[in-house]
């Protein structure tokens, strides 16, 4: 009978380190991917079982999300906290360099990081949602990249575009982020070089980059292992699209949604593609809500997600949001609050606050 030892797990009050043996047949959910030694698990009070899952997902349901930065009419950094019930709060002016077309991810169990976007500075976000001042970055300056968490408590930034001598140059460079928010130097990537893609965590401790553009819309995906290794391309399904958003939901799955169905196209869409806990991208689901690009998405409330903000077809910014249930169903538009804007990013934070 299989046992899993040296397990870091979540209890309803706090995260702790613990060495134990768990009966995989009786105590661990057998529908989700079976955990390995050292796997992060979370306790579900509803059915009294352990489930593979990220540290940032709290069993008490208090995980929040943060939308931040982006293009708007002012020159300040605006953030909006999303409560564990999916309610978007009013604008807060935050620290850091005003910029758009950046990426963000959770890391360290209960914190977040915003990074890159025409510069390579980063801004750490505390477990209470406070954005730090700029941190001098490492690696290639680039925009229109993506980021996601992996390995339970780390993150990865990947792909994007930087300004060459005469033109924009697309790249497949990645940068790993440690569990204390330190960004590593460049790693040469694999897969299709592209921009305007997105990324999300899946399977409890892995990540996936998908869609994007390299002169034309793409629907390829690149899986990321729980040690941060990017795999070669997987031929995608569904409508090729860019300028979309993605987030984890349901504890171990992901969703990609919205965007434009062609490079630099005005043909904005609201289709979504679910990703299984094995990293398999599903065919298109006809979307609901306002079709738009340049938006952001994040997980919240342990097992749900939210799409928010972006640009609609006529180029105007919007602040509508769409909640995603823990089974991947996208809700109709919710009238937003705060500054309408595009080119922003979002990440989850706070497992205890």
C-alpha positions as a Python dict, from the first residue, in 0.01 Angstrom:
ca = {
    (1, 'X'): (0, 0, 0),
    (2, 'X'): (145, 335, -103),
    (3, 'X'): (241, 592, 156),
    (4, 'X'): (359, 951, 112),
    (5, 'X'): (599, 1103, 361),
    (6, 'X'): (751, 1441, 456),
    (7, 'X'): (433, 1615, 353),
    (8, 'X'): (374, 1988, 376),
    (9, 'X'): (1, 2028, 413),
    (10, 'X'): (-271, 2282, 488),
    (11, 'X'): (-493, 2255, 793),
    (12, 'X'): (-790, 2490, 843),
    (13, 'X'): (-584, 2726, 1060),
    (14, 'X'): (-231, 2740, 919),
    (15, 'X'): (29, 2572, 699),
    (16, 'X'): (269, 2344, 881),
    (17, 'X'): (548, 2100, 805),
    (18, 'X'): (468, 1743, 904),
    (19, 'X'): (614, 1398, 853),
    (20, 'X'): (347, 1133, 830),
    (21, 'X'): (226, 835, 633),
    (22, 'X'): (-107, 871, 458),
    (23, 'X'): (-315, 582, 335),
    (24, 'X'): (-355, 670, -35),
    (25, 'X'): (-671, 466, -67),
    (26, 'X'): (-865, 593, 234),
    (27, 'X'): (-723, 934, 322),
    (28, 'X'): (-621, 1084, -13),
    (29, 'X'): (-854, 1173, -297),
    (30, 'X'): (-801, 907, -562),
    (31, 'X'): (-967, 1102, -844),
    (32, 'X'): (-702, 1374, -850),
    (33, 'X'): (-343, 1295, -942),
    (34, 'X'): (-185, 1086, -666),
    (35, 'X'): (73, 1281, -464),
    (36, 'X'): (442, 1197, -448),
    (37, 'X'): (691, 1224, -162),
    (38, 'X'): (695, 1583, -41),
    (39, 'X'): (377, 1670, -231),
    (40, 'X'): (176, 1961, -95),
    (41, 'X'): (-168, 1853, 18),
    (42, 'X'): (-469, 2038, 148),
    (43, 'X'): (-743, 1912, 378),
    (44, 'X'): (-1107, 1927, 268),
    (45, 'X'): (-1345, 1938, 563),
    (46, 'X'): (-1645, 1852, 347),
    (47, 'X'): (-1540, 1496, 272),
    (48, 'X'): (-1251, 1456, 517),
    (49, 'X'): (-982, 1382, 260),
    (50, 'X'): (-645, 1521, 158),
    (51, 'X'): (-612, 1665, -192),
    (52, 'X'): (-300, 1760, -391),
    (53, 'X'): (-301, 2138, -411),
    (54, 'X'): (-100, 2458, -393),
    (55, 'X'): (-4, 2616, -61),
    (56, 'X'): (-169, 2940, -169),
    (57, 'X'): (-505, 2764, -169),
    (58, 'X'): (-633, 2778, 187),
    (59, 'X'): (-871, 2517, 324),
    (60, 'X'): (-1057, 2796, 499),
    (61, 'X'): (-1141, 2960, 166),
    (62, 'X'): (-971, 3295, 227),
    (63, 'X'): (-749, 3318, -80),
    (64, 'X'): (-777, 3657, -247),
    (65, 'X'): (-668, 3795, -583),
    (66, 'X'): (-504, 4120, -692),
    (67, 'X'): (-542, 4301, -1024),
    (68, 'X'): (-261, 4550, -1075),
    (69, 'X'): (-83, 4792, -1308),
    (70, 'X'): (-209, 4827, -1669),
    (71, 'X'): (-284, 5097, -1925),
    (72, 'X'): (-523, 5373, -1822),
    (73, 'X'): (-559, 5748, -1840),
    (74, 'X'): (-345, 5824, -1538),
    (75, 'X'): (16, 5755, -1457),
    (76, 'X'): (-16, 5583, -1121),
    (77, 'X'): (-10, 5216, -1027),
    (78, 'X'): (-364, 5103, -951),
    (79, 'X'): (-455, 4779, -777),
    (80, 'X'): (-788, 4616, -697),
    (81, 'X'): (-821, 4340, -439),
    (82, 'X'): (-1072, 4062, -502),
    (83, 'X'): (-1217, 3911, -186),
    (84, 'X'): (-1251, 3540, -122),
    (85, 'X'): (-1615, 3582, -225),
    (86, 'X'): (-1522, 3728, -566),
    (87, 'X'): (-1605, 4092, -490),
    (88, 'X'): (-1376, 4347, -658),
    (89, 'X'): (-1272, 4634, -431),
    (90, 'X'): (-1224, 4998, -528),
    (91, 'X'): (-895, 5136, -662),
    (92, 'X'): (-588, 5156, -442),
    (93, 'X'): (-280, 5351, -548),
    (94, 'X'): (28, 5132, -505),
    (95, 'X'): (406, 5161, -523),
    (96, 'X'): (619, 5078, -823),
    (97, 'X'): (677, 5190, -1181),
    (98, 'X'): (360, 5246, -1382),
    (99, 'X'): (358, 5000, -1672),
    (100, 'X'): (145, 4763, -1877),
    (101, 'X'): (188, 4439, -2069),
    (102, 'X'): (353, 4272, -1770),
    (103, 'X'): (288, 3937, -1600),
    (104, 'X'): (211, 3820, -1248),
    (105, 'X'): (203, 3501, -1047),
    (106, 'X'): (162, 3365, -698),
    (107, 'X'): (473, 3239, -517),
    (108, 'X'): (588, 3140, -170),
    (109, 'X'): (253, 3001, -64),
    (110, 'X'): (70, 3327, 9),
    (111, 'X'): (235, 3609, -183),
    (112, 'X'): (249, 3736, -543),
    (113, 'X'): (491, 3897, -786),
    (114, 'X'): (442, 4137, -1079),
    (115, 'X'): (727, 4149, -1328),
    (116, 'X'): (866, 4276, -1658),
    (117, 'X'): (657, 4481, -1906),
    (118, 'X'): (898, 4706, -2104),
    (119, 'X'): (1136, 4679, -1810),
    (120, 'X'): (1271, 4398, -1594),
    (121, 'X'): (1186, 4532, -1253),
    (122, 'X'): (960, 4330, -1027),
    (123, 'X'): (723, 4420, -747),
    (124, 'X'): (656, 4174, -469),
    (125, 'X'): (311, 4158, -308),
    (126, 'X'): (283, 4069, 59),
    (127, 'X'): (34, 3823, 206),
    (128, 'X'): (-183, 4123, 295),
    (129, 'X'): (-184, 4259, -62),
    (130, 'X'): (71, 4539, -24),
    (131, 'X'): (277, 4604, -340),
    (132, 'X'): (644, 4671, -277),
    (133, 'X'): (863, 4931, -439),
    (134, 'X'): (1054, 4830, -752),
    (135, 'X'): (1311, 4553, -729),
    (136, 'X'): (1592, 4567, -982),
    (137, 'X'): (1534, 4274, -1215),
    (138, 'X'): (1758, 4030, -1394),
    (139, 'X'): (1719, 3878, -1735),
    (140, 'X'): (1597, 4014, -2066),
    (141, 'X'): (1363, 4312, -2058),
    (142, 'X'): (1041, 4214, -2235),
    (143, 'X'): (665, 4261, -2253),
    (144, 'X'): (356, 4061, -2351),
    (145, 'X'): (489, 3759, -2157),
    (146, 'X'): (312, 3522, -1918),
    (147, 'X'): (367, 3380, -1570),
    (148, 'X'): (236, 3104, -1346),
    (149, 'X'): (314, 2925, -1023),
    (150, 'X'): (466, 2576, -1013),
    (151, 'X'): (610, 2334, -760),
    (152, 'X'): (374, 2448, -488),
    (153, 'X'): (558, 2766, -392),
    (154, 'X'): (761, 2896, -688),
    (155, 'X'): (683, 3079, -1014),
    (156, 'X'): (797, 3109, -1374),
    (157, 'X'): (792, 3402, -1619),
    (158, 'X'): (815, 3304, -1984),
    (159, 'X'): (818, 3407, -2349),
    (160, 'X'): (739, 3766, -2461),
    (161, 'X'): (887, 4035, -2681),
    (162, 'X'): (1174, 4281, -2647),
    (163, 'X'): (1274, 4581, -2853),
    (164, 'X'): (1561, 4506, -3091),
    (165, 'X'): (1766, 4757, -3288),
    (166, 'X'): (1509, 4786, -3564),
    (167, 'X'): (1209, 4578, -3468),
    (168, 'X'): (1031, 4387, -3195),
    (169, 'X'): (1187, 4045, -3132),
    (170, 'X'): (984, 3757, -2993),
    (171, 'X'): (1159, 3522, -2751),
    (172, 'X'): (1103, 3201, -2553),
    (173, 'X'): (1319, 3291, -2256),
    (174, 'X'): (1203, 3190, -1909),
    (175, 'X'): (1295, 3311, -1560),
    (176, 'X'): (1227, 3105, -1251),
    (177, 'X'): (1120, 3272, -925),
    (178, 'X'): (1221, 3117, -594),
    (179, 'X'): (987, 3070, -299),
    (180, 'X'): (1122, 3394, -150),
    (181, 'X'): (1059, 3599, -466),
    (182, 'X'): (1408, 3602, -617),
    (183, 'X'): (1404, 3610, -999),
    (184, 'X'): (1670, 3397, -1169),
    (185, 'X'): (1868, 3484, -1480),
    (186, 'X'): (1747, 3382, -1826),
    (187, 'X'): (1696, 3021, -1925),
    (188, 'X'): (1688, 2942, -2296),
    (189, 'X'): (1339, 2824, -2373),
    (190, 'X'): (1188, 2554, -2588),
    (191, 'X'): (879, 2560, -2805),
    (192, 'X'): (734, 2819, -3037),
    (193, 'X'): (868, 3169, -2979),
    (194, 'X'): (561, 3382, -2920),
    (195, 'X'): (396, 3676, -2749),
    (196, 'X'): (48, 3762, -2620),
    (197, 'X'): (22, 3417, -2460),
    (198, 'X'): (-94, 3319, -2112),
    (199, 'X'): (-6, 3072, -1839),
    (200, 'X'): (-171, 2905, -1541),
    (201, 'X'): (-101, 2645, -1278),
    (202, 'X'): (-261, 2300, -1304),
    (203, 'X'): (-240, 1958, -1141),
    (204, 'X'): (-147, 2096, -801),
    (205, 'X'): (218, 2170, -876),
    (206, 'X'): (270, 2220, -1250),
    (207, 'X'): (204, 2496, -1505),
    (208, 'X'): (106, 2545, -1867),
    (209, 'X'): (183, 2818, -2121),
    (210, 'X'): (-70, 2828, -2406),
    (211, 'X'): (-194, 3020, -2709),
    (212, 'X'): (-31, 3348, -2815),
    (213, 'X'): (106, 3483, -3142),
    (214, 'X'): (413, 3466, -3360),
    (215, 'X'): (284, 3678, -3649),
    (216, 'X'): (-27, 3461, -3651),
    (217, 'X'): (-247, 3336, -3371),
    (218, 'X'): (-128, 3010, -3213),
    (219, 'X'): (-294, 2738, -3009),
    (220, 'X'): (12, 2539, -2906),
    (221, 'X'): (83, 2474, -2539),
    (222, 'X'): (399, 2407, -2340),
    (223, 'X'): (377, 2221, -2011),
    (224, 'X'): (600, 2308, -1715),
    (225, 'X'): (707, 2036, -1471),
    (226, 'X'): (697, 2070, -1094),
    (227, 'X'): (1068, 2155, -1109),
    (228, 'X'): (1023, 2437, -1362),
    (229, 'X'): (1132, 2256, -1678),
    (230, 'X'): (944, 2372, -1990),
    (231, 'X'): (846, 2091, -2229),
    (232, 'X'): (842, 2107, -2606),
    (233, 'X'): (527, 2213, -2788),
    (234, 'X'): (200, 2022, -2773),
    (235, 'X'): (-31, 2076, -3067),
    (236, 'X'): (-327, 2270, -2937),
    (237, 'X'): (-698, 2250, -2986),
    (238, 'X'): (-957, 2523, -3015),
    (239, 'X'): (-943, 2863, -3175),
    (240, 'X'): (-593, 3009, -3208),
    (241, 'X'): (-594, 3332, -3011),
    (242, 'X'): (-378, 3588, -2837),
    (243, 'X'): (-411, 3867, -2579),
    (244, 'X'): (-615, 3632, -2361),
    (245, 'X'): (-607, 3550, -1988),
    (246, 'X'): (-577, 3233, -1781),
    (247, 'X'): (-614, 3114, -1423),
    (248, 'X'): (-632, 2802, -1212),
    (249, 'X'): (-967, 2681, -1078),
    (250, 'X'): (-1112, 2379, -901),
    (251, 'X'): (-794, 2315, -703),
    (252, 'X'): (-602, 2145, -983),
    (253, 'X'): (-733, 2260, -1321),
    (254, 'X'): (-703, 2574, -1537),
    (255, 'X'): (-898, 2788, -1780),
    (256, 'X'): (-785, 3004, -2073),
    (257, 'X'): (-1033, 3260, -2202),
    (258, 'X'): (-1123, 3564, -2409),
    (259, 'X'): (-867, 3733, -2637),
    (260, 'X'): (-835, 3795, -3011),
    (261, 'X'): (-860, 3523, -3275),
    (262, 'X'): (-565, 3646, -3478),
    (263, 'X'): (-250, 3850, -3438),
    (264, 'X'): (-325, 4220, -3393),
    (265, 'X'): (-686, 4148, -3493),
    (266, 'X'): (-998, 4328, -3381),
    (267, 'X'): (-1187, 3997, -3386),
    (268, 'X'): (-1222, 3970, -3009),
    (269, 'X'): (-1375, 3656, -2862),
    (270, 'X'): (-1519, 3521, -2538),
    (271, 'X'): (-1448, 3153, -2595),
    (272, 'X'): (-1278, 2956, -2320),
    (273, 'X'): (-1073, 2636, -2305),
    (274, 'X'): (-1058, 2423, -1992),
    (275, 'X'): (-738, 2242, -1894),
    (276, 'X'): (-757, 1912, -1708),
    (277, 'X'): (-545, 1822, -1405),
    (278, 'X'): (-322, 1632, -1649),
    (279, 'X'): (-258, 1939, -1863),
    (280, 'X'): (-488, 1846, -2151),
    (281, 'X'): (-645, 2149, -2323),
    (282, 'X'): (-1011, 2103, -2417),
    (283, 'X'): (-1187, 2223, -2729),
    (284, 'X'): (-1360, 2561, -2737),
    (285, 'X'): (-1647, 2641, -2504),
    (286, 'X'): (-1872, 2918, -2627),
    (287, 'X'): (-1816, 3201, -2385),
    (288, 'X'): (-2042, 3443, -2209),
    (289, 'X'): (-1982, 3806, -2127),
    (290, 'X'): (-1812, 4085, -2314),
    (291, 'X'): (-1560, 3968, -2574),
    (292, 'X'): (-1233, 4150, -2506),
    (293, 'X'): (-855, 4142, -2510),
    (294, 'X'): (-569, 4259, -2289),
    (295, 'X'): (-747, 4142, -1974),
    (296, 'X'): (-623, 3950, -1669),
    (297, 'X'): (-735, 3653, -1461),
    (298, 'X'): (-658, 3492, -1127),
    (299, 'X'): (-773, 3222, -893),
    (300, 'X'): (-952, 3323, -572),
    (301, 'X'): (-1144, 3168, -283),
    (302, 'X'): (-951, 2836, -292),
    (303, 'X'): (-1110, 2684, -604),
    (304, 'X'): (-1262, 2955, -823),
    (305, 'X'): (-1132, 3213, -1071),
    (306, 'X'): (-1207, 3558, -1209),
    (307, 'X'): (-1148, 3728, -1545),
    (308, 'X'): (-1136, 4107, -1524),
    (309, 'X'): (-1083, 4436, -1707),
    (310, 'X'): (-939, 4453, -2062),
    (311, 'X'): (-1012, 4622, -2395),
    (312, 'X'): (-1327, 4577, -2603),
    (313, 'X'): (-1338, 4586, -2982),
    (314, 'X'): (-1345, 4961, -3030),
    (315, 'X'): (-1027, 5002, -2828),
    (316, 'X'): (-1199, 5129, -2514),
    (317, 'X'): (-1096, 4994, -2175),
    (318, 'X'): (-1352, 4820, -1959),
    (319, 'X'): (-1380, 4708, -1597),
    (320, 'X'): (-1629, 4423, -1624),
    (321, 'X'): (-1548, 4091, -1456),
    (322, 'X'): (-1660, 3733, -1506),
    (323, 'X'): (-1647, 3482, -1223),
    (324, 'X'): (-1556, 3118, -1288),
    (325, 'X'): (-1710, 2848, -1070),
    (326, 'X'): (-1515, 2558, -923),
    (327, 'X'): (-1636, 2341, -1214),
    (328, 'X'): (-1517, 2588, -1480),
    (329, 'X'): (-1846, 2759, -1566),
    (330, 'X'): (-1800, 3125, -1665),
    (331, 'X'): (-2066, 3367, -1537),
    (332, 'X'): (-2220, 3659, -1722),
    (333, 'X'): (-2072, 4008, -1689),
    (334, 'X'): (-2047, 4177, -1353),
    (335, 'X'): (-2038, 4554, -1359),
    (336, 'X'): (-1688, 4644, -1247),
    (337, 'X'): (-1546, 4894, -1005),
    (338, 'X'): (-1228, 5093, -1026),
    (339, 'X'): (-1036, 5230, -1322),
    (340, 'X'): (-1119, 5064, -1655),
    (341, 'X'): (-789, 4952, -1808),
    (342, 'X'): (-609, 4700, -2026),
    (343, 'X'): (-264, 4545, -2031),
    (344, 'X'): (-279, 4465, -1660),
    (345, 'X'): (-206, 4143, -1476),
    (346, 'X'): (-340, 3953, -1174),
    (347, 'X'): (-235, 3694, -918),
    (348, 'X'): (-362, 3528, -605),
    (349, 'X'): (-227, 3606, -259),
    (350, 'X'): (-300, 3538, 109),
    (351, 'X'): (-370, 3192, 245),
    (352, 'X'): (-441, 3306, 599),
    (353, 'X'): (-549, 3671, 593),
}
